[in-house]
């Protein structure tokens, strides 16, 4: 049975860990942060000066302006997750990493999506390039989260913000690393990381490489679920002459599992609809998934990313950057979707079966000109650029559930598909119906196609004046958005619905940051975003894009020689032009199924995150967020949003004495009730996750060895959950060994 805990006792455990090092031996001074205190222009769009990071502390960012500048001086809310924080928490999946480290962020309804400050953030960025598919973070050096609408820099985006994954780069020093991980859930993970120079002198300049490989096999916490993942990440960095950098990265990911999982639906006596189940909601010991009759069939996903970046210096002031990306994605899936209703005389059905292949293609190109002018009295950084994005997503849906009178189950009819066709199966939420009398064949066949073709041009300018104490950031972007939606077949009948709306939008941004002292700044920011609508009316008419606007205002601190660094802000974001059901349908049956653009949602609240270094070797990362996200027309809370959330993590590292090389710590993640649907009764209960870790770092035979153990969710908090949402796993013991040569 799930017991909902008050977060205070668990937080107390983490605070006790934080206080313990006060009585430990004194450590030496950490690495100098002089490099972090000097603003530099990094010509490469893929090169972040992570040398400025000190443990969990990151002072610089490139994601907000494409210039490597101090985050403190940007009038934008930015949070950075460093490689050391990812390593200490034993995080390897993007959704899990973001949920564990960023307050006010929950995973969305699909693997690539997050909900930030109550609003969606769809495609994660990789070096600023939109990326599709599940993300293993073996290749990731750091993650930068820019909160709020970000259309000015990144074009067609949703208003929650952007998550930019900065990769591990090739190096001109030969190194080799191996990471091996085992845990009590049966996970076996091995990472191999090779990097070094190919040549460093000669007429061809310098060339370095990096090759990362991953083998990951594990049982998911859902019943009868397992995964077998493979990842290969080769990358090369070529500097043919001074001022020129060419970086190419290729990412191959293969995820093989024995099927999808989902939620139980519970029929509570006296209610007329099924509710998403949680043991906390109903006080009932329930299985983790609806796979109550055994294993599901297999599925696999294959993601390939090919990115090319060219960076050219054009003198002391100007530089040029060109980016090109091609990303194909495919999924083969066999799926049984099974249903359980908990009620007197309840029955279990295996009532939906399908087979399909999903194909997705994306092409992206961008060109930037950057200027960096420094004078004694001011600094001006200008970005001028244009980009282009093409996506194709064809949706093929087939369901054939025929009941077997002898077994009482519903059988699957296999469908043979041509994998070269751009067919995309999607599976609707069929489990929200009452299947107690589900005795008839329920077929479904539909074919929908969506093309997204967008092009934009932009200019962003950052000015520092008043002896580099006042900073103004302004930007303007023009986007042309073409979303082609075509319905060919619906429920075995031709449905030649076709929409080809073309929309344009100008997205402005303005912000100001003022240093109140050397270590404290106040800032305010107004930004916008735009996103295409793919909804189509029965008569084939489409809709103009949706758009959003939002503001931030708050303070940023780098106090006491960076012993206290962080950000606090109040915010509000409005998302407008959303399709809603036409109210005229209540009086006019001919309007049933039609939509109008009058929808509006709002998210407002407060959040803060900071890194504290009370003494050398001891760091604390903490954050709190309050989010009120709701539908303006109905007043109902938005799905996927917790009103309150707290993250706390601490580490102490012993630098001298007999225990030199020992690090230990832990933390808490708590979030309040999470709404999951339009009905207020449909939610996940609040939950607290408490983790501990310890590691020992030493040098043996001239090489670095690190052994680490993590105890995750020590109080065994559980909820019904699915793969995309990491909250809810039971206690898990992790043991890992890292060898660096």
N, C-alpha and C positions, 0 to 999 in steps of 0.2 A: 504494500500500500504506500502510496506517495504521501508524505507528510510535508506540508508547506512550512518552512522554517522562517522564523523572524531573522532577518539578515544580521542583526546586531551581534548575536553570539558568534557567528561565523566570522564576521568582520573582526571581532575581538581576537580570534585566533590569529588572523593575519597581522593585526596590530601587535600582538605579542611577539610574533616573529620579527617585526620591525624594530621593537624596542630592545630585543635581546642583544644585538650587536653593540649597544651602548656600553655593555659591560665586557665586551671582547677587547682584544689587544688593538692598539692603534695601528692603522695601515699607513703606507706611504702615500704621498701626493699622487693623484691620478695624472694621466697624460695632460700635457699642456694644451690649452685650447686657443692658442694664438691664431692658428689657421682659421678657426671658426669665427674669430672676431674681425677678420678682414674680409671685406666684400670683394669678390673676384668675378670676372666674366669667364665662364667656361664655354668655349666655343662649341663643344660637342653637346648635342641635345640628349645624348644618352650617358653623359658622364657627370655623376654627382660626386662632390667631394665628401665622401663618407669618412675621410680621415678626420674631419671635424667632429664626428660623433664620438662621444665619450660614454660608453655603455649604452644606457637608455636615452641619453640626451642627444638631440639633434637640433642644431641651431640654424642650419641653412636649408633651402628648398629651391627646386627648379620648377615644380609643377604649376605654380600660380602665374608665372610670367615667362618661363623658359630661360630666364637668367638665374644663375646661381647666386642668390642673395640671402640676407638674413631674414628669417621668418618674422622676427620681431618688427621689422620695418614695413611689412606688407599689411595693408588694411583688409585682410582676408583671414578667415579662420582656417588654420592649417594644423593637422596633426600628423606626426611622422612616427612610424613603427620601425625601429632599428633592427638590424640582423641579430644583435645580442638578445633583445627582448623575444624575438621569434625563437631563438635557440633555447633560451632558458625555459620557456613555456612548452617546449617540444611541439611546436605548431608546424604543420606541413600543408594544410589545406587552406585556401584563401578565405572561404567563408568562416571557417573556424578561427583563423587568425584575426580577422576583422571583428568578429563577435567577442573574442576574448580580450581585445585591447582597446577598442574604440567605444566610448559610451554613446548611447543614443543611436546605435547601429544594430540592426537585426538583419539576418539573411532574408531575401525576398522569396517569392514563390517559385522562382526558377534558379538554377545553379549560378548563373552569372550575375544575378541581381542582388542588390542590397537596399535596405530601407535606412536612409540617413536623415536624422531630424524629422522623421515622419513622412518623408517624400522618397520616391523611388530614385535609384541610381542604377541604370541598366548595364551597359557594357563597361567592364573595367578597362582601364587604359594600360598599355604596355609601352613605356617610353613615349607616352602621349598618343599612342595608336589604339583605337577601339579594338577590343579583343573578344572573341566569342569562345564559349566553352568553359569547362571546369578548369580551374587553375591549381596545379601543384606548385608550391612556392620553393621548390628546390633551387630554382634558378634566380630567385629574388634576393636582392641585397637589402632593400628597404621598401616600405610602402608609404606613400604620401597621400593623405586624404585632404582634399580641398572641399570644404563644406559650403553648401549653398549653390544657387544656379551658376553655371559656368559656361554659358554659350559663347561669350565674347572670345574666349581662347580656344574652346573645344567644339564649337558648333552645335550640332543637333544632339542635345543631351537632356536628360531629365533633371528636375530641380533639386534632387537630394544632394548632389555634389559629384565629385569624381574621385576615383581610387586609382592612383597611378603606381604601377609596379615597376621599380627600377631594378634592372637585372645585374647579376654578377658579371663583371667585365673581364675580358682577357687581360693578362698581365705579362710584363716583360721579365718576370722572375719565375723560374721553373718551380712549380709546386705540385704536390699530389696529396689529395685527401680522401679518406674513406670514413663513412658514417654508417654504423650498423645499429639497428633499433629492434627491440623485442618488447612486447607488452602482454599483459594478462588476457587481452581479448584475442590473442593469437596472431597479432600483427607481426610480420617479418618485413623489415624495410632496410634496403641497402642503397646508399648513395656513393657514387664515385665522382670525384672532381679533379680533373687534370687541367693545368694551365701553364703557359710559358711562352717563350719566344720561338718563332720559326727562324727568323734572321733579324739582326739589329743593325747591320751595316751593309753598304753596297749601293748600287745604282737604283735598286728597287725600294730603298728606304727601310722601314721597320715593319715587321709583321708578327703579331702574337695571336694565340688561340686560347680557347677554353672549351672543354668538353665535359658535360655533366650527364651522368646516366643514373637512372633510378629504377629499382625493382621493388614493388610494394604489394604485398599480399596480406589480406586481413579479412576478418569477419566483421561485418557491420553490427551495430548494437541491435538492429532489427532482427526479428526471428527469421532464420533460414537465409540470411543475406550475406554475401561475401563479395569481395572485389579483388581483381588482379590488375595492377596498374603498371605501365611501362612508360618511361619518359627518357627522351634523348634530346640534349640541348648542345649542339655545336655552335660556336661563334668565333669569328675572326675580327681582329682590329688591325687595319693596315694604315700606316702613315707613309705614303710614297715620297712625300717631301714636307718640309716645314710648313705649317699652316693648313695642311690637308689631312683629314681623317675619314676613313671609310670603314664603317662597321656593318657587318652582316651577321644576323642571328637566325637560326632555324630551330624550331621547337616541334618535336613530334611527341604526341601524347596518345596513349592507347589505354582505355579503361574498359576492362572486361568484368562483367558481373552476371550473376545468375538471375537478375530480374529487378524490377522496381518495387519499391515499398510504398506504403501510404498510411492513412489514418483509419482507425476504427471509427465507426459512427454509432452513437448510442441513442436509442429511443427511450426517453424518460417517460414513465407512466404519466398520462394526462396531457402530454405534449403532442403536437401534430407534425413535428418535423424531427429529423435526426440531428444530433449535435455532435460536434467533434469531441472526441473523448479524451479525458485526462483523469488519471486516478484521483488527482486532487479535486477535480470538479465533482466527482460522484462517489468518492470514497469506496471505489471498487477496484480490486486487484485485476488489472487487465493485461493481456499480452501486449508486446510493443507494437505489433503491426497486425494487419488483417490477414497475413499469410498463415491462417490457422490450419490449413490442410496440407502444409508442406512447402517445398521449394517452388519458387517461380521459375519460369524458363530463363534462358540467358539473354543478355544484351551486351552490346559493346558500343563504345564511342571512340572515334578517332579524330584528333584535332591536329592540324598542321599549320604552323605559323612561319612565314618567311618574310623577314623585315630587312630592308636595306636603308642605311643612313649615310649621307655624304655631308661632310662639314668642311667648308672652305673659308679661310680667312681672306678678307679683301682689303687688308690694311690695318692700321692701328685702331680704326673706329668700327668698320663694318665687317660683318661675316655673313655667310649664306649657309642655309641648311636645307637639304632635300631629303624627303622620306617617301619610301614606297613600301606597301605591304600587300601580300596576297595570303588569304586564309580560307582554306576549305575545311568543312566539318561534315562528318557523316555519323549516323547512328543506325544500327540494326537492332531491332527490339522484338522479342516475343514477350507477351505480357498476359498474365491472368490477373484480373482485378477481382478480389473476393470481398464479400460483404458480411459483416456480422452485426446483428441488432441485439442489444441486451434488453430483453423484456420478457414477461411471462410467455412461455411457449416459443421463444425465439428460435430461428433457424439460421443455419450458415449456408450461404450460396457461393458457388464459383460461377458468377453470372456474366462476366464480360471477358472476351478473349480477342486478341488482336496481334497482328504481325505487321511490321512496317519498316521502312528505311527513310531516314531523314537526311536531306542534303542541304547544305547551306554554303553560300559563297560570299566572300567579301573582298573588295579591292579598295585600297585607300592610298591617296597621294597627298603630299603637302610640300609647300615651298615657303621658306621664311627668310627674310632679311632682318638682321639685327644690328643695331648701332648702339655703341656705348661711349658716351662723351663725358669725360671727367674734367672738371675745372676746380679751382680752389674754392669757389663759392657754391657750386652746384654740381649734380650728376644727373644726366639724362640718358635713359635707356628706352629705345624705341624698337618695337617689333611690328613688321609689316609682312603679311602673309596671305596665302590662299590654300584651300584644301578641297578635296573631292572624295566622295564616298559612294560606293555602289554595293548594294546588298540584294541577294535574291533568296527568298524563303517561300518554297511551295509546300503547302500543307495538304497532305493526303490522310484522311481519317477513315478507318474501316473497323467496324465492330460486328461480329456475328456470334450471338449467344443463343444456342439451341439447347433446351433442357432435355436431359436424359431421364426418362421416367423411372428407370431402374435404379440409377445411382442418386438421383436428385440433384446432380450437378449440371452445369452448363458446359458444353463442349466447344473446343476451339477449331476453327477452320483456317488452315494455313493458307497464306497468300504469297505467291511468288512474284517478286518485284525485280525490275531491272535497276541495279544499283547505280547505273549511269544516269538515270532520270532524276530530276530535282524534285523528288517526292518527299513530303514531310508529314509524318503522322502526328497528330496530336490527340490527346485523350482527355475528354471532358470530365467534369466532376459528376460522374454518373451516380456516385454513391450517396448523393443527397436525397435520393428518392426512397420510398418505402418499397422494399423488395419482398415483403411478406407474401404477396400474391404474384410474384414474378414467375409466371408459368408460360409466357408466350415468347416466341422468337422475336428478338429486338435487333434488327439489322440497322446499320448506319453506314452510309458512304458519302463522303463529300471531298471536293477538291478545291482548294483555295490557293491563290498565288499572290505574293506580296513582293513588290520591288521597291526598294528605297534608293533614290538617287538624289544626292544633295551636293551642293557646291556653295562655297562661301569665301568671302574675303574679309580681312580684318586689319585693324591697326590698334596697338596697345602701347601706351606711353607711361613711363614711370619717371617722375621728377623728384629729386632730393635737393632741398635748398635749406636756407636758414642754418648754415653750418652743419648740414646733414642731420637736422633734427626734425624737419617737416618733410613728409613724403606724400605725394599725390599720384594716384594710379587712375588712369582713364582709358577706356577702350570702346570701340564701336565695331560691330560686325554686321554684315549683310549675308543672309542665307536664302538660297532658293531650294525649296524642298518639294520633291516630287515623289509621292507615294502612290504606286499603282496597285490597286487591289482588284482581283478578278476571281469570281466564283463560277466554276464551270459545271460542277455537279453538286447537288444537295439531296441526300437521302435517296440515291439512285435515280434522281430526276435531273434532267438538264436544267441548269440555273445560270443563264448567261448574264448574271449581274456583273457590272464592270464599272469601276470608278478610277479616274485618272486626275485627282486634284493636284494642282500646282500652287504652292503657297510661298510667299516671300515674307521675310521678317527682318527687321533691324533690331539688334540686341545691344543696348548700351551697358556700360559699367562705369562707376565712379567710386573712388574711395580716398580717404585721407587718414594718415597716421601721424601722430605728433608725439615726440619723445617728451615726457614730463620730467624725466631725469635720465641719467645714463642707463638705468636698468628698467625703466617703466615707460610704456607707451599707451596712449589711448587711440582708438581707431573707430571708424565707421565706414560702411560699405553698402552700396546698392548695386545689385546685379540682376541679370535676366537669363532665361533659357527658353529654348524652343524645341518641340518634339512633334514629329508627324503623327497624324491620326490615321489609323488603318481601318476604322469602322466604315461599313457600307450599308446604306439603306436598301430595302427590298427593291426599289426602282433603280438601283445602281448608282445613285448619287453618293459622292464622297464628301469629305470635310476638310476644311482648312486646318493647319497645324494648331496644336495646343501651345500655350506659352505660359511662362511663370515669371514672377518677379519677387525679389526678396531683399531684405536688409539685415545687416549685422551691426552691432555696436558693442564695444567692450574694451578690455585691457589686455596687454601682453607684458610679460615680465621676464627679465633676465637679471635677477638680483643676487647680491652677495657673491660675486664672481661665479655666476651660473649655478650657485647652490640651489636656487629656486628659479625654475623656468616654466612658463606655461601661458595659458590663454583662458580668458573667461569672456562670455558674450551672451547677450540677449539677441534673439532673432525672430523673424517672421517671414514666411514664404507663402505666396498665394499661387496656386496652379489653376489656370483658367482655360476656357474653351474646350471643356471635356464633354464628350457625347453622353447624353442621358436619354432615357426613354421619353418619347414625346408625350407630354401630359394630355394632348388632344385625343390620344387613343382611348381615354376613359369614356369619351362621348362619341367618338367616330371609329368604328371597327376598321375602317380602311387605313387608319394610322397605326394599327398594331404592328409592332416590329420596327417602327421608324424611330430615328434619333434626332435630337436637336443639340446645338452647341451652347448649352447653358450651365453645364456642370462647373463647379468650383470647389476646390479643397484648400484648406489652410493648415499650416503647422506653425506654432509659435512656442517659445519657451526660453530656456536658459541652459547653457552647458559650460563646463570648465574641465580642463585637463592640465596637469602639471607634472613636472619631474623635480623631485627634491633630493638633494645630496647633503644630508645632515652632517656627515663626516666622511673623510676619505674611505672609499671602498664600499660605502653604503648608499644605495639609491632606492627611491620609492617613486612609483608611477601611480597616479590616482586620477580619477575623473568622476564627475556626476553630471547627469542631464535630466531636465524636466521638459517633456514634450507634450503639448496639447495639439493633436492632429485630428481634424474632423472634416466631415462633409458640410460645407457651408449651408447647403439647401436643407439637409435633414438633421444636422447636428450630431449624427452618429460618428463615433470614433473610427478612424481609418484602420484597416487591417494591417497587421505586421508592425504595430507601434506600441511600445511600452511607455507609459507616462513617466516613470522614474527608472533610472538605472544607475548603478555604481560599479566602477571597476577599481581594484586596488591590487598592486603587485609590488613586492619588495625583494631586494637581494643584498646580501652582505658578502664581500669577498675579502678573505684574509690575505694580506700582502707580505707579512713577515712572520718569522718564528716557525715553530715546528709544524703548524697547520697551514703554512703558506701554500696557496693554490686551491684551498677549500672555499667554495661558495655555497650559500644556502639561502632559502627564502620561500616565498609562496604568496598567495593572494586569494581574493574573492571576486566573483562576478555575481551581481544580483540585479535582477530586473523585476519590475512589478508585472501585474496581469497584462497579457499580450492578447489583444483582440485579433480574431482570425476571420471575421466575416461581418456582414451588414447587420446581423442580429446581435444585440449586445450580450446575449447569453453565450455566444460562440467565442471562446477564448481559451488560451493556455494560462494556467495559473502562474503566480509568481514563483520564482525559483532562485536558489542561491547555490553557487558552485564554488567550492573551496579546494585549492590545489596547494601542494607542497613540492619543493624540489631541492636537490643537493647535487653538487658536482665537485670533482677533484681534477685539477689540471696540473700536469707535471711534464717534465722533459726526461725522456728515456732514450739512450743511444743516439742522442743528438736530435730527437724528434719530439713533437708535442703530442701528448696523449690526454684525452679528456674522457672521464667516465662520469655518467650522469644518471640520476634516478629521479623520476617524477611520480608522485601519487596524485592522480587527478580525480576530483570529485570525492574527497575523502569521506563525506557524510552520505554517499550513495544516493544523492538526490536523483529522482527519475521522473520522466514524463513520457507520455506517448509522443513520438516524434518521427520525422522522416529524414532522409539522407541530407537534404539541403539545410537542415537546421540542427546545429551541433548540440544545443542544450538538451539535456535529458539522458545522456549516457550514464551508466552506473560507474562505480569506482573502477579505476583502471590504473595498473602499475606499469610503469615504463622504465626500461633499462636501455641505455644507449652508450656506445663507445665511438669516439671520434679520434681519428689518427691523422695528423697533418705532417707531411714530409717536406 
